[in-house]
Amino acid sequence: MTYCGLRIEKKSAIRIRRSVKREKDALLAESEIVSVLRKRFGGESFSVVKGIGDDAAVIRIPGATQYWVLTTDQLHENVHFRREWTGPKQLGHKALAVNLSDVAAMGARPRFYVVALAIPRSLPRPWLIGFYEGMVRLGRKHQAILIGGDLSHSKDGLHISLAVLGESVRRNALLRCGGKPGDFLYVTGTLGKSAAGLRLLQAGAQTGKTPSERQALKAHREPEPRCQVGMWLARHGFCRAMMDLSDGLSLDLLRMCQESGTGAVVHGDRSPLFPRSRAWGCDPIELGLHGGEDYELLFAVPPRHALSLESAYPAKYPKITRIGMLTRSLHMKWIPESNMRPRPLAPCGFDHFRS
Amino acid sequence: MTYCGLRIEKKSAIRIRRSVKREKDALLAESEIVSVLRKRFGGESFSVVKGIGDDAAVIRIPGATQYWVLTTDQLHENVHFRREWTGPKQLGHKALAVNLSDVAAMGARPRFYVVALAIPRSLPRPWLIGFYEGMVRLGRKHQAILIGGDLSHSKDGLHISLAVLGESVRRNALLRCGGKPGDFLYVTGTLGKSAAGLRLLQAGAQTGKTPSERQALKAHREPEPRCQVGMWLARHGFCRAMMDLSDGLSLDLLRMCQESGTGAVVHGDRSPLFPRSRAWGCDPIELGLHGGEDYELLFAVPPRHALSLESAYPAKYPKITRIGMLTRSLHMKWIPESNMRPRPLAPCGFDHFRS
């Protein structure tokens, strides 16, 4: 969610599309759809702290000690996954993980979730049980409880949609819009690993032969939502804008910049790429910038807090890396190596609704 | 929701399937799936008042003055609707209505909702806007606010999934399981009108020629969730079990009976059927008992409260009708006319997962 999380079509995850040609009556591009929905249908109310336009919505509940967040995210067969590439437990895990990642991106604690599932009549019973097993196992790890759902027949493959309700930490939700020029940009974990895993699957490699291949496949099939990091950041107050990386750094960073009214510069030599993917023909920079589904956190930290953050950050959590900063200029730039000139960084995630 | 709301496949909405033949490895029938999910994956926690197995889940939120309910429900093209039969505004209305109906069935007030939508690339822009217009218009009528969602490309038609968060009235949620033998059974509105509308659509009638046809088409395309009635009932404490009728009275009543540990007897001559559907070849009794998607409320009232309920019930609300009672015997029975002997009432909603 939230109308900023258009999933990448896996086969085209890293395709760069620059020419946008639209038919008059065709759909708007994603950002325009979001803008229209927000303007026309975004409800304003005292009880809505943040509505359409962030990873999750943030609401006030009368009497509650915290803000609460609500998010929804969906996976459709042959758009977001292939059943021959992903086992039921892995898919159950992933379906919840992509939602928990949205909750993590608000700095909130996931509490409850519901799942709407449409399945073909032929689906074997063990598959269905495995799906729930994978989902519930991940949920338990993060203290999120399955409280209900809806089950339906489908004529054309599996359709999965979840909604997760979470609780803020210290009555504080980290939005995309809080960044200021000069803020340092950090990410958790590694960028481009999931896309490298997808490349392996597209090449027919179901099981990795090397530890790197296995890591990449696992990152793609069973991403780890960064719930603990998100809550830690919300609790400690070091950062002032956050989101998760679902559609590739270049596209997601643009969203943070647009919401915050800034530009950004990203340093290639400081970015936590996954260079071992070269072994199977990937370009780690392209995947790190434009590959989707990392489900890592991207957050902006005022420079005065950077040292405190880096020294207080628990070593047991996934590493964090400073990759650049927000700028007053509204452009997004990319410096491949420290002695090179900045280049424009185009948001190259795949947009479903562009022709 | 909640794993008890398997939607009826429209073309087969009123088919009666008695012979159940299963392959060993095939899926379980619906009630068995629900039972397995509930046993294996239903999380127990102080914060969960009611988890898997009701119209919506009921949760405690720290500090909140009320219980909160969360529900999800989905509509898939050519399973739950056809685009050539339903306009975008109507579909947006219906997608929210089926979810609000679940909230109403708990006696709760809908507050916030999110929508996950997967759409074909070719979908015209006005269609999308119309869909949201229909949805938001109904939401405003019931003070429910659209706070976010997720938008994705689909390769095979429209897939819609909503989640609604609601607030209980007087810290009281009306569950399916509260009924006792001897309780009177009531329903709101008319039974079988939506199924009669579906019959018209199946026969190629897009617009009704008579007021009755138009009523039936509207009941099918734009059902009115009974939010006000649900809240009124929760506030006044007359009834002790409630659910909505989404899959036909016979199937839904069975669910209430199973949860409450009772049987039931239903009087045909007292049931609020839609006899005018005879004009286009329908059997009002069959549609009233087994036709789905009425989205009326079914509720159980202790006999000592029946008179108070009937005299206090506001005339401006949709009429309520006493159709029978819960019984100690676990069977479901049907008395066509007052001087006739009871007949077994078989739950004849269509089960997606039976072969």
HADDOCK unambig.tbl for C-alpha pairs under 7 A between the chains (distance, minus, plus):
assign (segid A and resid 1 and name CA) (segid B and resid 148 and name CA) 6.89 0.50 0.50
assign (segid A and resid 1 and name CA) (segid B and resid 149 and name CA) 5.21 0.50 0.50
assign (segid A and resid 1 and name CA) (segid B and resid 150 and name CA) 4.51 0.50 0.50
assign (segid A and resid 2 and name CA) (segid B and resid 148 and name CA) 5.14 0.50 0.50
assign (segid A and resid 2 and name CA) (segid B and resid 149 and name CA) 4.82 0.50 0.50
assign (segid A and resid 2 and name CA) (segid B and resid 150 and name CA) 5.35 0.50 0.50
assign (segid A and resid 3 and name CA) (segid B and resid 148 and name CA) 6.76 0.50 0.50
assign (segid A and resid 3 and name CA) (segid B and resid 149 and name CA) 5.62 0.50 0.50
assign (segid A and resid 3 and name CA) (segid B and resid 150 and name CA) 4.87 0.50 0.50
assign (segid A and resid 3 and name CA) (segid B and resid 151 and name CA) 5.81 0.50 0.50
assign (segid A and resid 5 and name CA) (segid B and resid 150 and name CA) 6.29 0.50 0.50
assign (segid A and resid 6 and name CA) (segid B and resid 150 and name CA) 6.82 0.50 0.50
assign (segid A and resid 6 and name CA) (segid B and resid 151 and name CA) 5.60 0.50 0.50
assign (segid A and resid 6 and name CA) (segid B and resid 152 and name CA) 5.29 0.50 0.50
assign (segid A and resid 7 and name CA) (segid B and resid 152 and name CA) 6.15 0.50 0.50
assign (segid A and resid 25 and name CA) (segid B and resid 124 and name CA) 5.85 0.50 0.50
assign (segid A and resid 25 and name CA) (segid B and resid 125 and name CA) 6.27 0.50 0.50
assign (segid A and resid 26 and name CA) (segid B and resid 122 and name CA) 6.61 0.50 0.50
assign (segid A and resid 26 and name CA) (segid B and resid 123 and name CA) 6.92 0.50 0.50
assign (segid A and resid 26 and name CA) (segid B and resid 124 and name CA) 5.14 0.50 0.50
assign (segid A and resid 26 and name CA) (segid B and resid 125 and name CA) 5.81 0.50 0.50
assign (segid A and resid 27 and name CA) (segid B and resid 123 and name CA) 6.60 0.50 0.50
assign (segid A and resid 27 and name CA) (segid B and resid 124 and name CA) 5.68 0.50 0.50
assign (segid A and resid 27 and name CA) (segid B and resid 125 and name CA) 4.64 0.50 0.50
assign (segid A and resid 28 and name CA) (segid B and resid 125 and name CA) 6.79 0.50 0.50
assign (segid A and resid 41 and name CA) (segid B and resid 136 and name CA) 6.73 0.50 0.50
assign (segid A and resid 42 and name CA) (segid B and resid 146 and name CA) 6.34 0.50 0.50
assign (segid A and resid 42 and name CA) (segid B and resid 147 and name CA) 6.56 0.50 0.50
assign (segid A and resid 43 and name CA) (segid B and resid 145 and name CA) 5.63 0.50 0.50
assign (segid A and resid 43 and name CA) (segid B and resid 146 and name CA) 6.08 0.50 0.50
assign (segid A and resid 43 and name CA) (segid B and resid 147 and name CA) 6.79 0.50 0.50
assign (segid A and resid 51 and name CA) (segid B and resid 147 and name CA) 4.40 0.50 0.50
assign (segid A and resid 51 and name CA) (segid B and resid 148 and name CA) 5.90 0.50 0.50
assign (segid A and resid 52 and name CA) (segid B and resid 147 and name CA) 5.28 0.50 0.50
assign (segid A and resid 52 and name CA) (segid B and resid 148 and name CA) 4.35 0.50 0.50
assign (segid A and resid 57 and name CA) (segid B and resid 147 and name CA) 5.88 0.50 0.50
assign (segid A and resid 57 and name CA) (segid B and resid 148 and name CA) 6.10 0.50 0.50
assign (segid A and resid 61 and name CA) (segid B and resid 64 and name CA) 6.60 0.50 0.50
assign (segid A and resid 62 and name CA) (segid B and resid 64 and name CA) 5.70 0.50 0.50
assign (segid A and resid 62 and name CA) (segid B and resid 65 and name CA) 6.40 0.50 0.50
assign (segid A and resid 63 and name CA) (segid B and resid 63 and name CA) 5.15 0.50 0.50
assign (segid A and resid 63 and name CA) (segid B and resid 64 and name CA) 4.29 0.50 0.50
assign (segid A and resid 63 and name CA) (segid B and resid 65 and name CA) 5.60 0.50 0.50
assign (segid A and resid 64 and name CA) (segid B and resid 61 and name CA) 6.60 0.50 0.50
assign (segid A and resid 64 and name CA) (segid B and resid 62 and name CA) 5.68 0.50 0.50
assign (segid A and resid 64 and name CA) (segid B and resid 63 and name CA) 4.27 0.50 0.50
assign (segid A and resid 64 and name CA) (segid B and resid 64 and name CA) 4.27 0.50 0.50
assign (segid A and resid 65 and name CA) (segid B and resid 62 and name CA) 6.42 0.50 0.50
assign (segid A and resid 65 and name CA) (segid B and resid 63 and name CA) 5.61 0.50 0.50
assign (segid A and resid 71 and name CA) (segid B and resid 149 and name CA) 6.92 0.50 0.50
assign (segid A and resid 72 and name CA) (segid B and resid 114 and name CA) 6.66 0.50 0.50
assign (segid A and resid 72 and name CA) (segid B and resid 116 and name CA) 6.39 0.50 0.50
assign (segid A and resid 72 and name CA) (segid B and resid 149 and name CA) 5.83 0.50 0.50
assign (segid A and resid 72 and name CA) (segid B and resid 150 and name CA) 6.34 0.50 0.50
assign (segid A and resid 73 and name CA) (segid B and resid 116 and name CA) 6.43 0.50 0.50
assign (segid A and resid 73 and name CA) (segid B and resid 150 and name CA) 5.75 0.50 0.50
assign (segid A and resid 74 and name CA) (segid B and resid 116 and name CA) 6.54 0.50 0.50
assign (segid A and resid 79 and name CA) (segid B and resid 154 and name CA) 6.81 0.50 0.50
assign (segid A and resid 114 and name CA) (segid B and resid 72 and name CA) 6.65 0.50 0.50
assign (segid A and resid 116 and name CA) (segid B and resid 72 and name CA) 6.40 0.50 0.50
assign (segid A and resid 116 and name CA) (segid B and resid 73 and name CA) 6.43 0.50 0.50
assign (segid A and resid 116 and name CA) (segid B and resid 74 and name CA) 6.54 0.50 0.50
assign (segid A and resid 121 and name CA) (segid B and resid 353 and name CA) 6.01 0.50 0.50
assign (segid A and resid 122 and name CA) (segid B and resid 26 and name CA) 6.63 0.50 0.50
assign (segid A and resid 123 and name CA) (segid B and resid 26 and name CA) 6.95 0.50 0.50
assign (segid A and resid 123 and name CA) (segid B and resid 27 and name CA) 6.63 0.50 0.50
assign (segid A and resid 124 and name CA) (segid B and resid 25 and name CA) 5.86 0.50 0.50
assign (segid A and resid 124 and name CA) (segid B and resid 26 and name CA) 5.16 0.50 0.50
assign (segid A and resid 124 and name CA) (segid B and resid 27 and name CA) 5.70 0.50 0.50
assign (segid A and resid 125 and name CA) (segid B and resid 25 and name CA) 6.27 0.50 0.50
assign (segid A and resid 125 and name CA) (segid B and resid 26 and name CA) 5.81 0.50 0.50
assign (segid A and resid 125 and name CA) (segid B and resid 27 and name CA) 4.65 0.50 0.50
assign (segid A and resid 125 and name CA) (segid B and resid 28 and name CA) 6.82 0.50 0.50
assign (segid A and resid 136 and name CA) (segid B and resid 41 and name CA) 6.72 0.50 0.50
assign (segid A and resid 145 and name CA) (segid B and resid 43 and name CA) 5.63 0.50 0.50
assign (segid A and resid 146 and name CA) (segid B and resid 42 and name CA) 6.36 0.50 0.50
assign (segid A and resid 146 and name CA) (segid B and resid 43 and name CA) 6.09 0.50 0.50
assign (segid A and resid 147 and name CA) (segid B and resid 42 and name CA) 6.59 0.50 0.50
assign (segid A and resid 147 and name CA) (segid B and resid 43 and name CA) 6.80 0.50 0.50
assign (segid A and resid 147 and name CA) (segid B and resid 51 and name CA) 4.38 0.50 0.50
assign (segid A and resid 147 and name CA) (segid B and resid 52 and name CA) 5.27 0.50 0.50
assign (segid A and resid 147 and name CA) (segid B and resid 57 and name CA) 5.88 0.50 0.50
assign (segid A and resid 148 and name CA) (segid B and resid 1 and name CA) 6.88 0.50 0.50
assign (segid A and resid 148 and name CA) (segid B and resid 2 and name CA) 5.18 0.50 0.50
assign (segid A and resid 148 and name CA) (segid B and resid 3 and name CA) 6.76 0.50 0.50
assign (segid A and resid 148 and name CA) (segid B and resid 51 and name CA) 5.92 0.50 0.50
assign (segid A and resid 148 and name CA) (segid B and resid 52 and name CA) 4.36 0.50 0.50
assign (segid A and resid 148 and name CA) (segid B and resid 57 and name CA) 6.10 0.50 0.50
assign (segid A and resid 149 and name CA) (segid B and resid 1 and name CA) 5.17 0.50 0.50
assign (segid A and resid 149 and name CA) (segid B and resid 2 and name CA) 4.81 0.50 0.50
assign (segid A and resid 149 and name CA) (segid B and resid 3 and name CA) 5.59 0.50 0.50
assign (segid A and resid 149 and name CA) (segid B and resid 71 and name CA) 6.92 0.50 0.50
assign (segid A and resid 149 and name CA) (segid B and resid 72 and name CA) 5.83 0.50 0.50
assign (segid A and resid 150 and name CA) (segid B and resid 1 and name CA) 4.50 0.50 0.50
assign (segid A and resid 150 and name CA) (segid B and resid 2 and name CA) 5.34 0.50 0.50
assign (segid A and resid 150 and name CA) (segid B and resid 3 and name CA) 4.85 0.50 0.50
assign (segid A and resid 150 and name CA) (segid B and resid 5 and name CA) 6.36 0.50 0.50
assign (segid A and resid 150 and name CA) (segid B and resid 6 and name CA) 6.85 0.50 0.50
assign (segid A and resid 150 and name CA) (segid B and resid 72 and name CA) 6.35 0.50 0.50
assign (segid A and resid 150 and name CA) (segid B and resid 73 and name CA) 5.75 0.50 0.50
assign (segid A and resid 151 and name CA) (segid B and resid 3 and name CA) 5.83 0.50 0.50
assign (segid A and resid 151 and name CA) (segid B and resid 6 and name CA) 5.66 0.50 0.50
assign (segid A and resid 152 and name CA) (segid B and resid 6 and name CA) 5.34 0.50 0.50
assign (segid A and resid 152 and name CA) (segid B and resid 7 and name CA) 6.20 0.50 0.50
assign (segid A and resid 153 and name CA) (segid B and resid 352 and name CA) 5.69 0.50 0.50
assign (segid A and resid 154 and name CA) (segid B and resid 79 and name CA) 6.82 0.50 0.50
assign (segid A and resid 156 and name CA) (segid B and resid 156 and name CA) 6.98 0.50 0.50
assign (segid A and resid 161 and name CA) (segid B and resid 161 and name CA) 6.65 0.50 0.50
assign (segid A and resid 163 and name CA) (segid B and resid 163 and name CA) 6.42 0.50 0.50
assign (segid A and resid 352 and name CA) (segid B and resid 153 and name CA) 5.72 0.50 0.50
assign (segid A and resid 353 and name CA) (segid B and resid 121 and name CA) 6.02 0.50 0.50
